[in-house]
Amino acid sequence: MKKFIIGGLLMSPVMAFAQTPLENTVNAVQNIIDLLIPLLLALAVLLFFWGLVKYIANASDEAAKESGKTLMSWGMIAIFVMVAFWGIIGYVQESTGLSGSVTVVNAPATGNLVPS
């Protein structure tokens, strides 16, 4: 039991300093996600318009028209799902008072500690 207590006391400074790399990792992942969301939405819109072009360009070929309809359908579904999740997450953030950034509050000043 003594080994666990001593090991815990020795590891506590290490664990305190371990927050910075974790925060850096979380921020890096958040930055990647912030870049991916608009990219995925743009790809869904591009997929829809590619299906529309295939549908219009191949008006005489039924198989190609069906392929265009399928692409348009999947594009609309992807756009709907992404925008719906975006709206739901925004609603939950607003209703719970959460925000995407962390506010750091400074400790209040105590004034002059040396008596005059």
C-alpha positions in Angstrom: 0.0 0.0 0.0 2.9 2.3 0.8 4.2 1.9 -2.8 0.9 3.2 -4.2 0.8 6.2 -2.0 4.5 7.2 -2.7 4.0 6.5 -6.4 0.8 8.6 -6.4 2.6 11.5 -4.6 5.5 11.3 -7.1 3.2 11.2 -10.1 0.9 14.1 -9.1 3.3 16.8 -10.6 3.6 14.8 -13.8 -0.2 14.5 -14.0 -0.6 18.2 -13.4 1.8 19.1 -16.3 0.1 16.5 -18.6 -2.8 18.8 -19.2 -1.0 21.0 -21.6 -0.3 18.3 -24.2 -3.8 17.0 -23.9 -5.2 20.5 -24.4 -2.9 20.9 -27.4 -4.2 17.6 -28.9 -7.8 18.6 -28.3 -7.3 22.0 -29.9 -5.6 20.3 -32.9 -8.4 17.9 -33.4 -11.0 20.7 -33.0 -9.1 22.7 -35.7 -9.2 19.7 -38.1 -12.9 19.2 -37.4 -13.6 22.9 -38.0 -12.0 22.5 -41.4 -13.7 19.2 -42.3 -17.3 20.3 -41.7 -17.5 23.0 -44.4 -15.5 20.7 -46.7 -18.0 17.9 -46.2 -20.9 20.2 -46.7 -19.3 21.5 -50.0 -18.8 17.9 -51.1 -22.4 17.1 -50.5 -23.5 20.1 -52.5 -21.1 19.2 -55.3 -22.5 15.6 -55.2 -26.0 17.0 -55.6 -25.1 19.2 -58.6 -23.1 16.4 -60.2 -26.2 14.3 -60.0 -28.2 17.1 -61.5 -25.7 17.5 -64.4 -25.8 13.7 -65.1 -29.6 13.8 -65.0 -29.9 16.7 -67.4 -27.1 15.6 -69.7 -28.4 12.1 -70.1 -32.1 12.8 -70.5 -32.5 10.1 -73.2 -30.6 7.3 -71.3 -32.8 5.9 -68.5 -29.9 4.1 -66.7 -27.8 7.3 -66.6 -30.9 9.3 -65.5 -31.4 6.9 -62.7 -27.8 7.3 -61.7 -28.2 11.0 -61.6 -31.4 10.7 -59.5 -29.5 8.5 -57.0 -26.6 11.0 -56.7 -29.0 13.9 -56.2 -30.9 11.9 -53.5 -27.7 11.1 -51.6 -26.5 14.7 -51.9 -29.8 16.0 -50.5 -29.7 13.5 -47.7 -26.1 14.4 -46.8 -26.9 18.1 -46.9 -30.0 17.6 -44.7 -28.3 15.5 -42.1 -25.3 17.9 -41.8 -27.5 21.0 -41.6 -29.9 19.3 -39.1 -27.0 18.2 -36.8 -25.6 21.7 -37.1 -28.9 23.2 -36.0 -29.5 20.7 -33.2 -26.0 21.3 -31.8 -26.5 25.0 -32.0 -29.9 24.7 -30.3 -28.4 22.6 -27.5 -25.5 25.1 -27.1 -27.9 28.0 -26.8 -30.4 26.4 -24.5 -27.7 25.1 -22.1 -25.6 28.2 -22.2 -22.5 26.4 -23.7 -20.2 28.1 -26.1 -17.4 27.0 -28.3 -14.7 28.9 -26.4 -13.4 28.7 -22.8 -13.5 31.9 -20.8 -10.5 32.3 -18.5 -11.3 34.3 -15.3 -8.5 36.0 -13.5 -8.3 35.8 -9.7 -9.6 38.9 -8.0 -6.9 41.3 -6.8 -6.5 41.5 -3.1 -4.9 44.9 -3.0 -1.8 45.9 -1.1 -0.7 43.0 1.2 1.9 45.1 3.0 0.4 47.2 5.8 1.2 50.9 5.5 
